[in-house]
Amino acid sequence: MKGLHRQRGVTGITMILIMALIAFFSLIAMRLFPVYLEHFKVSSHLESLAVEESTGKLSDNEIRKTLAKRFDIDDVENVRPEDIFIERPDRDTLIIAIEYEVRTPAFGNVDMVISFIDEVEVNP
């Protein structure tokens, strides 16, 4: 048993696998970061619209136009006017919802699809 030496440390194959995993998750993070940054802009505009006092008095088209202008200024490309839903369940309540999905390429012919649903309630 005196001649038997134990190998310690990381082998070359293990090091390649670790580097491949790091590269894979870095690629996914780089592809998803802009999508989630854009979603943050969408949700912040929706929240800011909800706290404005004049929002309850606007028509549905005016709300859509206001959001479209804000999205245009912040370069939000994935939300279309038909993704904005406005509901008035009663006279004192206004619900604005944005439901959309983003498809971004991962690698090759593999895509990642991310769905977002944001909703705010406005009491006029």
TORZA-218680 format. One record per residue: y, x, z of N, C-alpha, C in turn. Coordinates in pm, 1 decimal. Atoms other than C-alpha are relative to their C-alpha. Layout:
{{Y,X,Z},{Y,X,Z},{Y,X,Z}}
...
This chain:
{{-119.3,79.5,0.0},{0.0,0.0,0.0},{127.2,84.7,0.0}}
{{-118.4,-83.8,-7.0},{231.6,297.5,33.6},{65.4,16.9,-137.8}}
{{-53.0,-21.4,133.7},{273.7,330.1,-345.7},{61.4,-125.5,-60.6}}
{{-51.1,125.6,54.5},{365.4,-36.9,-400.3},{147.2,-17.8,38.2}}
{{-143.5,19.8,-23.9},{739.6,-85.2,-438.9},{38.1,-140.7,-42.8}}
{{-47.3,133.8,35.6},{904.0,-423.0,-438.8},{131.4,12.2,-76.3}}
{{-122.2,-0.7,78.7},{1166.7,-490.0,-698.1},{100.3,-94.5,65.0}}
{{-104.1,81.7,-58.4},{1492.8,-624.5,-567.2},{113.7,-13.1,-100.4}}
{{-113.0,20.9,88.5},{1789.6,-773.5,-746.8},{-32.3,-102.3,-108.1}}
{{10.7,99.0,105.9},{1838.5,-990.7,-1049.9},{-49.7,69.6,-125.9}}
{{52.4,-57.2,123.6},{1637.9,-926.3,-1363.2},{92.8,-33.9,-116.4}}
{{-82.4,23.3,118.1},{1791.2,-920.3,-1710.0},{-9.6,-142.3,-51.0}}
{{19.0,137.0,47.8},{1642.7,-1257.0,-1807.7},{71.5,-97.9,92.3}}
{{-68.5,87.2,-95.2},{1774.6,-1421.5,-1491.1},{151.0,7.9,-18.6}}
{{-144.0,-17.9,21.7},{2118.3,-1276.0,-1556.5},{43.8,-72.8,-127.1}}
{{-32.8,71.3,123.6},{2116.4,-1416.8,-1912.6},{-0.7,-150.3,23.7}}
{{5.0,142.7,-30.8},{2014.7,-1760.7,-1783.0},{121.3,-44.3,82.7}}
{{-117.3,32.7,-82.3},{2291.1,-1757.5,-1522.7},{125.5,-2.1,-86.8}}
{{-116.4,-4.4,89.4},{2548.6,-1657.7,-1786.3},{0.0,-119.4,-96.3}}
{{9.6,115.6,89.8},{2421.9,-1933.3,-2020.4},{41.3,-128.0,72.8}}
{{-38.6,118.0,-77.5},{2459.6,-2195.0,-1745.7},{149.7,-2.4,26.9}}
{{-144.2,-7.7,-23.0},{2809.6,-2076.0,-1663.8},{75.6,-34.4,-127.9}}
{{-64.9,29.2,128.3},{2904.4,-2087.7,-2033.3},{-11.5,-148.0,-34.7}}
{{21.7,141.3,30.2},{2755.0,-2438.0,-2073.1},{94.0,-88.9,81.0}}
{{-85.8,82.9,-84.6},{2941.5,-2587.3,-1777.4},{148.6,28.5,-24.6}}
{{-139.1,-30.3,36.6},{3262.3,-2407.8,-1877.1},{39.3,-73.5,-127.5}}
{{-25.9,72.9,123.8},{3237.3,-2561.0,-2224.7},{23.0,-148.0,27.6}}
{{-15.9,141.2,-35.3},{3193.0,-2908.2,-2078.1},{132.9,-22.6,71.2}}
{{-126.8,13.8,-72.8},{3487.5,-2857.2,-1841.7},{119.2,12.0,-94.7}}
{{-111.3,-16.5,93.9},{3711.6,-2737.3,-2126.0},{13.1,-121.2,-92.1}}
{{-5.1,118.8,86.2},{3619.7,-3042.6,-2336.6},{48.4,-123.7,76.8}}
{{-34.0,118.9,-77.3},{3669.4,-3294.5,-2054.3},{138.4,6.4,64.7}}
{{-129.4,-12.1,-67.1},{3989.5,-3158.0,-1899.8},{111.5,-75.1,-72.5}}
{{-107.8,75.3,67.0},{4225.6,-3293.3,-2171.2},{-19.8,-151.4,6.9}}
{{28.5,143.5,-6.7},{4053.3,-3634.5,-2158.9},{43.6,-55.7,135.0}}
{{-37.3,47.3,-133.3},{4099.4,-3668.4,-1783.7},{149.2,18.6,26.8}}
{{-144.5,-15.9,-11.9},{4456.0,-3534.2,-1804.8},{71.4,-117.5,-66.8}}
{{-57.8,115.6,67.2},{4536.5,-3807.8,-2055.8},{-22.9,-127.9,80.7}}
{{27.4,117.6,-83.3},{4370.2,-4066.1,-1830.6},{94.5,-4.5,120.1}}
{{-95.2,-4.4,-110.3},{4591.2,-3951.4,-1544.0},{135.6,-52.9,-44.9}}
{{-127.6,49.8,53.3},{4896.8,-4018.8,-1763.2},{-3.9,-151.6,-16.6}}
{{14.3,144.4,20.4},{4767.1,-4366.4,-1852.6},{8.9,-72.9,133.5}}
{{1.1,69.4,-129.0},{4699.9,-4463.4,-1491.8},{134.7,11.8,71.4}}
{{-130.7,-12.7,-65.9},{5033.9,-4326.4,-1369.1},{103.9,-91.4,-66.5}}
{{-92.3,92.3,66.3},{5225.0,-4525.3,-1633.3},{-29.9,-144.9,38.4}}
{{38.2,135.4,-40.1},{5031.2,-4837.5,-1541.3},{46.8,-28.2,142.6}}
{{-46.2,16.7,-138.0},{5108.1,-4787.9,-1171.7},{151.9,-9.9,7.5}}
{{-145.9,6.3,-3.7},{5475.7,-4723.5,-1237.9},{51.8,-131.6,-57.3}}
{{-38.3,129.7,54.7},{5496.3,-5038.4,-1448.8},{-22.6,-110.5,102.7}}
{{32.5,102.3,-99.5},{5338.7,-5236.2,-1165.1},{104.0,-7.9,111.3}}
{{-96.6,1.5,-110.6},{5602.6,-5135.0,-910.1},{140.9,-38.5,-45.0}}
{{-130.7,42.3,48.5},{5897.7,-5220.8,-1132.8},{16.9,-150.1,22.4}}
{{-23.0,140.2,-33.6},{6054.2,-5549.1,-1030.7},{9.7,-90.0,-122.3}}
{{-19.7,82.5,119.2},{6126.0,-5669.4,-1383.9},{-128.7,-24.3,-78.5}}
{{124.0,12.1,76.5},{5763.3,-5645.0,-1501.7},{-51.4,-142.5,-2.8}}
{{49.5,137.1,-5.8},{5672.6,-5997.4,-1390.3},{73.3,-95.0,-92.6}}
{{-81.0,86.1,87.2},{5948.3,-6142.6,-1607.2},{-20.6,29.2,-148.7}}
{{20.9,-38.3,139.6},{5838.3,-5965.6,-1927.3},{-111.0,-82.5,-64.7}}
{{108.0,67.3,73.5},{5629.4,-6134.4,-2195.4},{-112.5,100.7,-24.6}}
{{114.7,-87.3,25.2},{5290.1,-5998.5,-2291.6},{32.2,106.2,-105.5}}
{{-36.3,-95.6,104.8},{5427.1,-5835.7,-2608.3},{97.6,105.2,50.7}}
{{-94.2,-96.7,-55.7},{5711.5,-5673.6,-2416.3},{-70.1,100.8,90.4}}
{{77.4,-91.3,-84.9},{5464.1,-5527.3,-2165.8},{-75.5,99.4,-86.7}}
{{73.5,-89.3,90.5},{5252.4,-5387.7,-2449.9},{94.2,101.6,-65.6}}
{{-96.4,-90.3,62.9},{5561.0,-5241.6,-2621.0},{50.4,105.0,98.7}}
{{-45.7,-94.3,-102.3},{5681.6,-5084.2,-2297.1},{-104.5,107.9,25.2}}
{{106.6,-98.0,-20.5},{5345.6,-4921.9,-2235.5},{-18.5,88.7,-122.7}}
{{16.6,-78.8,122.3},{5319.6,-4812.2,-2600.5},{108.5,106.9,-12.0}}
{{-108.7,-98.2,3.8},{5660.4,-4641.1,-2578.8},{-25.9,113.9,98.8}}
{{28.2,-102.4,-101.2},{5561.9,-4460.2,-2259.6},{-116.6,88.4,-43.1}}
{{114.2,-78.5,47.6},{5229.2,-4355.6,-2409.6},{40.7,91.2,-114.9}}
{{-46.7,-81.0,112.3},{5407.2,-4230.4,-2721.6},{78.2,121.3,49.7}}
{{-77.4,-110.6,-56.2},{5644.3,-4018.3,-2513.4},{-92.5,104.5,61.6}}
{{92.6,-92.3,-67.4},{5354.6,-3866.0,-2316.2},{-116.9,42.9,-88.3}}
{{102.1,-41.5,96.4},{5138.9,-3817.1,-2628.2},{-140.8,-48.0,38.3}}
{{129.6,62.4,-28.0},{4859.8,-4053.7,-2521.0},{-51.2,-58.0,-131.0}}
{{49.0,38.0,132.0},{4648.0,-4098.7,-2832.2},{-117.8,-96.6,2.5}}
{{125.1,75.2,-1.5},{4335.9,-4281.0,-2717.3},{13.2,-144.8,43.1}}
{{-20.4,138.6,-40.8},{4487.5,-4608.7,-2593.2},{73.9,-72.9,-112.4}}
{{-62.0,82.1,104.7},{4561.2,-4868.6,-2859.2},{52.0,-128.5,63.1}}
{{-52.1,125.6,-56.9},{4755.6,-5193.7,-2806.4},{-109.5,-103.2,28.7}}
{{107.4,96.6,-26.1},{4432.4,-5394.6,-2827.6},{-86.3,37.6,120.4}}
{{70.6,-40.2,-122.7},{4297.4,-5198.0,-2527.4},{71.5,-47.2,126.1}}
{{-79.6,46.7,-112.7},{4567.3,-5351.1,-2304.1},{-22.1,-150.6,15.5}}
{{27.9,140.9,-27.5},{4470.2,-5682.0,-2143.8},{96.0,-49.5,107.3}}
{{-96.6,58.6,-93.5},{4723.2,-5905.0,-1971.2},{-45.9,-140.8,33.2}}
{{48.8,130.4,-45.2},{4618.6,-6202.3,-1764.1},{94.8,-54.1,105.8}}
{{-83.7,67.8,-99.1},{4822.1,-6452.3,-1567.3},{-82.2,-114.0,60.7}}
{{86.7,103.0,-57.5},{4575.4,-6638.1,-1343.9},{76.3,-114.8,65.5}}
{{-85.4,105.4,-54.4},{4851.5,-6829.4,-1166.6},{145.6,42.7,-18.5}}
{{-142.2,-22.7,24.4},{5229.7,-6845.9,-1162.7},{53.2,125.3,70.2}}
{{-50.9,-111.1,-80.1},{5273.1,-6573.2,-902.2},{-76.7,130.8,-18.6}}
{{81.9,-119.9,15.5},{5022.4,-6318.0,-1029.1},{-7.2,40.9,-146.2}}
{{14.2,-58.7,133.1},{5011.5,-6088.9,-1330.0},{-96.4,117.2,13.4}}
{{98.2,-108.9,-2.4},{4713.1,-5862.4,-1395.3},{7.1,72.0,-134.0}}
{{-3.1,-84.2,119.7},{4745.9,-5575.6,-1642.1},{-117.7,96.6,9.4}}
{{117.3,-87.4,1.7},{4428.2,-5391.7,-1737.5},{-2.4,79.3,-130.1}}
{{19.7,-84.9,117.6},{4362.2,-5105.4,-1975.6},{-144.3,46.4,2.2}}
{{141.4,-36.4,10.6},{4005.1,-5055.8,-2089.7},{-20.0,71.7,-132.6}}
{{18.7,-78.5,121.6},{3926.7,-4779.3,-2335.9},{-106.7,106.0,22.7}}
{{95.8,-108.0,-10.7},{3676.6,-4508.6,-2413.5},{40.5,111.8,-94.2}}
{{-34.4,-119.8,76.2},{3714.1,-4157.8,-2545.3},{-129.4,69.7,-39.2}}
{{116.0,-74.5,50.4},{3460.2,-3977.3,-2760.5},{48.7,139.7,-37.6}}
{{-39.3,-138.2,25.9},{3488.7,-3599.4,-2761.6},{-124.6,81.9,-33.2}}
{{118.3,-79.3,35.9},{3255.5,-3347.0,-2926.0},{-35.9,98.8,110.3}}
{{47.3,-98.8,-98.0},{3043.2,-3135.5,-2693.1},{-36.9,128.3,-74.1}}
{{41.5,-111.1,84.7},{2864.0,-2904.8,-2934.8},{-91.1,-55.5,-108.5}}
{{80.6,48.3,111.7},{2704.7,-2955.7,-3273.2},{27.5,-146.7,-27.2}}
{{-16.2,143.5,23.4},{2642.1,-3323.8,-3333.4},{-15.3,-81.3,128.3}}
{{9.1,66.3,-130.3},{2637.1,-3408.7,-2962.2},{141.2,-30.9,49.1}}
{{-130.3,43.5,-49.5},{2933.8,-3610.9,-2833.0},{-10.8,-45.6,145.0}}
{{-10.2,55.7,-134.3},{3046.1,-3704.8,-2484.5},{89.2,-123.0,-8.6}}
{{-76.9,123.9,0.0},{3168.9,-4061.5,-2431.6},{39.0,-31.0,143.9}}
{{-52.4,28.0,-133.1},{3390.4,-4138.2,-2133.7},{72.3,-134.2,-6.0}}
{{-61.4,132.7,-4.5},{3487.2,-4497.8,-2046.1},{92.4,-8.2,120.4}}
{{-98.1,16.6,-106.1},{3794.2,-4582.6,-1841.8},{41.1,-145.9,9.0}}
{{-52.7,133.1,-25.9},{3904.6,-4909.6,-1685.1},{100.9,12.8,114.0}}
{{-106.0,-0.6,-100.6},{4236.5,-4929.0,-1500.1},{60.6,-138.2,7.0}}
{{-53.6,133.5,-19.0},{4380.0,-5245.7,-1353.3},{100.2,-0.2,113.9}}
{{-100.4,16.9,-106.3},{4692.2,-5332.1,-1154.4},{37.5,-146.7,8.4}}
{{-45.6,137.6,-21.6},{4814.5,-5656.2,-1005.1},{147.6,4.0,34.0}}
{{-143.5,5.2,-19.5},{5181.9,-5740.5,-1022.5},{34.0,-135.9,56.4}}
{{-46.7,126.2,-58.9},{5336.6,-6004.3,-798.2},{148.9,-13.2,-28.7}}
{{-141.2,12.3,40.0},{5662.3,-6116.7,-961.2},{90.2,-56.1,106.1}}
